[in-house]
């Protein structure tokens, strides 16, 4: 089984190599390196060295668009939406929001460049992390409950071309289907570019089978020609208040079954952030890790290394215990 962690925040190779050596000693055989807009602009050569150092230790290397355009997961800011305000998503209320539109040609061009640069680092796999339209409930702004995006001029034009009628202001079934089609179209274009550059592709969907968080029918993505790994991240502390075992187990079975059906690999991510210091939380990490490993998935990762101790806003209160619990339960 592939056993890994995400890694971020360190750009000095000497420090990175010490952490990589520790990961190998702890039994990991894969690592995900974040590649933000800042990294692309200022640390591209450094990141290539980091990828090289990982390969020297026989680690499989994933690279992800950390917070790029603010439409992927990650604690990183986006310069793109500051430099290209016209490429932002527009809500049904008319508000422009701080996230790029998947249908905007400037963002598509930017992401093709990011994809080539990320693959050029020597990445084995590009990891498309939680691609999603702007989710109003995740932010402090006071939007109407029924607000949705995107309804910018490019989305309205594409909708009219496909449906032969204007895009409605209400979130209809046709709108939901259009949002899903647009997201899939974006991912398939970027995955094709990655494939041309010699990298595999993994897509990590949010653990919610609805159009607001990504896709309702994951089989459409699983059938994509350039997809190699289907992943999800059932972070029980963020998305679910019920049983950890049932929540993680259900989504683990979903990706494992779909991956088997389509001849690709499956992957589950374990929560290693925003967990309080209650000893029960450590046991939840053990349960989640065991459940994922026992489900038959091909790969298990934790987000993130050392239980995110270096990011104070999301660090676990007892990071050492969380990290050790994850490592202890890996096969």
Residue pairs with C-beta under 8 A, 6 or more apart in sequence:
1 293
1 297
1 298
1 299
1 300
1 330
1 331
2 29
2 30
2 60
2 267
2 298
2 299
2 300
3 27
3 28
3 29
3 30
3 299
3 300
3 301
3 330
3 331
4 28
4 29
4 30
4 31
4 32
4 59
4 60
4 62
4 299
4 300
4 301
4 302
5 23
5 28
5 31
5 32
5 272
5 301
5 302
5 303
5 304
5 305
6 31
6 32
6 33
6 34
6 64
6 301
6 302
6 303
6 304
6 305
7 16
7 19
7 31
7 32
7 33
7 34
7 304
7 305
8 33
8 34
8 66
8 304
8 305
8 310
8 311
9 310
9 311
10 16
10 19
11 39
11 43
11 46
11 47
11 50
13 46
13 49
13 50
13 53
16 50
16 53
17 53
19 305
20 31
20 53
20 54
20 57
20 59
21 57
23 31
23 57
23 59
23 305
24 57
24 58
24 59
26 327
27 327
27 330
28 59
29 58
29 59
29 60
30 59
30 60
30 61
30 62
30 299
30 301
31 54
31 59
31 60
31 61
31 62
32 61
32 62
32 63
32 64
32 127
32 301
33 47
33 50
33 51
33 54
33 61
33 62
33 63
33 64
33 121
33 123
34 63
34 64
34 66
34 74
34 76
35 47
35 63
35 64
35 65
35 66
35 114
35 117
35 118
35 121
36 65
36 66
36 67
36 68
36 74
36 76
37 67
37 68
37 76
37 77
37 78
37 79
37 80
37 114
38 76
38 77
38 79
39 46
39 47
39 66
40 114
40 117
40 118
41 79
44 117
44 121
47 63
47 121
48 120
48 121
48 122
51 61
51 63
51 121
51 122
51 123
52 122
54 61
55 61
55 122
60 124
60 125
61 122
61 123
61 124
61 125
62 123
62 124
62 125
62 126
62 127
62 202
63 118
63 119
63 121
63 123
63 125
63 126
63 127
63 199
64 72
64 73
64 74
64 126
64 127
64 128
64 129
65 72
65 74
65 111
65 114
65 118
65 128
65 129
66 72
66 73
66 74
66 75
66 76
66 129
67 73
67 74
67 75
67 76
67 77
67 78
68 74
68 76
68 78
68 80
68 111
68 114
69 78
69 80
69 81
69 99
69 100
69 107
69 110
69 111
70 78
70 81
70 98
70 99
70 100
71 99
71 100
71 102
71 131
71 132
71 133
71 134
72 128
72 129
72 130
72 131
73 129
73 130
73 204
74 129
75 311
75 313
75 314
78 98
78 100
80 87
80 100
80 107
80 110
81 87
81 88
81 98
81 99
81 100
84 100
84 106
84 107
84 110
85 96
86 104
86 106
87 100
87 101
87 104
87 106
87 107
88 96
88 97
88 98
88 99
88 100
88 101
88 152
89 96
89 97
89 99
89 100
89 101
89 133
89 134
89 149
89 150
89 152
90 96
90 97
90 101
90 149
90 150
90 151
90 152
90 155
91 97
91 134
91 136
91 143
91 147
91 148
91 149
91 150
91 151
92 146
92 147
92 148
92 149
92 151
92 169
92 170
92 171
93 143
93 144
93 147
95 143
95 147
97 134
97 149
99 133
99 134
99 149
100 107
100 110
101 107
101 150
101 152
101 154
101 155
102 108
102 131
102 133
102 150
102 182
102 183
102 185
102 186
103 150
103 152
103 154
103 155
103 158
103 182
103 186
104 152
104 154
105 154
108 186
108 189
111 186
111 190
112 189
112 190
112 193
115 126
115 190
115 193
115 194
115 197
116 193
116 197
118 126
118 194
118 199
119 126
119 193
119 194
119 197
119 198
119 199
120 197
123 199
124 199
124 200
125 199
125 200
125 201
125 202
125 228
125 229
126 190
126 191
126 194
126 199
126 200
126 201
126 202
127 202
127 204
127 231
128 187
128 190
128 191
128 201
128 202
128 203
128 204
129 204
130 204
130 205
130 206
130 214
130 233
131 183
131 186
131 187
131 203
131 205
131 214
132 183
132 206
132 213
132 214
133 148
133 149
133 150
133 179
133 183
133 212
134 149
134 150
135 212
135 213
136 143
136 147
136 148
146 170
146 171
148 171
148 175
148 212
150 179
151 167
151 169
155 167
155 178
155 182
156 166
156 167
158 178
158 182
159 166
159 167
159 174
159 175
159 178
160 166
160 167
162 178
162 181
163 174
163 178
167 175
167 178
168 174
168 175
176 211
176 216
177 211
179 211
180 211
180 214
180 215
180 216
180 217
180 220
183 214
183 215
184 215
184 220
184 221
184 224
187 203
187 221
187 224
188 224
188 225
188 226
191 201
191 203
191 224
191 226
191 227
192 225
192 226
194 200
194 201
194 226
195 201
195 226
200 228
200 229
201 226
201 227
201 228
201 229
202 227
202 228
202 229
202 230
202 231
202 267
203 221
203 227
203 229
203 230
203 231
204 231
204 232
204 233
204 267
204 269
205 213
205 214
205 215
205 218
205 221
205 230
205 231
205 232
206 213
206 214
206 232
206 233
206 239
207 232
207 233
207 234
207 235
207 239
207 240
207 247
207 251
208 214
208 239
209 215
209 216
209 217
209 218
210 216
215 221
218 230
218 254
218 255
218 258
219 258
219 261
219 262
221 227
221 230
222 230
222 258
222 259
222 261
222 262
222 264
223 262
227 262
227 264
228 264
228 265
229 259
229 264
229 265
229 266
229 267
229 298
229 299
230 255
230 258
230 259
230 262
230 264
230 265
230 266
230 267
231 255
231 266
231 267
231 268
231 269
231 299
232 251
232 254
232 255
232 267
232 268
232 269
233 268
233 269
233 271
233 303
234 240
234 247
234 248
234 250
234 251
234 252
234 268
234 269
234 288
235 269
235 271
235 273
235 303
236 242
236 244
236 247
236 248
236 271
236 284
236 288
237 271
237 274
237 275
237 281
237 284
238 271
238 274
239 247
240 247
244 284
244 287
244 288
244 291
245 287
245 288
245 291
248 268
248 270
248 287
248 288
248 291
248 292
249 291
249 295
251 268
252 266
252 268
252 291
252 292
252 295
252 296
252 297
253 295
255 266
255 267
255 268
255 297
256 266
256 295
256 296
256 297
258 266
259 265
259 266
259 297
259 298
260 266
265 298
265 299
266 296
266 297
266 298
266 299
267 297
267 298
267 299
267 300
267 301
268 292
268 295
268 297
268 299
268 300
268 301
269 300
269 301
269 302
269 303
270 285
270 288
270 289
270 292
270 300
270 301
270 302
270 303
270 326
271 285
271 288
271 302
271 303
272 285
272 302
272 303
272 304
272 305
272 307
272 308
272 316
272 319
272 322
272 323
272 326
273 303
273 304
273 307
273 308
273 311
273 314
273 315
273 316
274 308
274 314
274 316
275 281
275 284
275 285
275 307
275 316
275 317
275 318
275 322
276 316
276 317
277 316
277 317
277 318
279 321
281 316
281 318
281 322
282 318
282 321
282 322
282 325
283 325
285 322
285 325
285 326
285 329
286 325
286 328
286 329
289 300
289 302
289 325
289 326
289 329
289 330
290 329
292 300
293 300
293 329
293 330
293 331
300 330
302 323
302 326
304 311
305 323
306 319
306 320
306 323
307 315
307 316
307 318
307 319
307 320
307 322
307 323
307 326
308 314
308 315
308 316
308 319
309 315
309 316
309 319
316 322
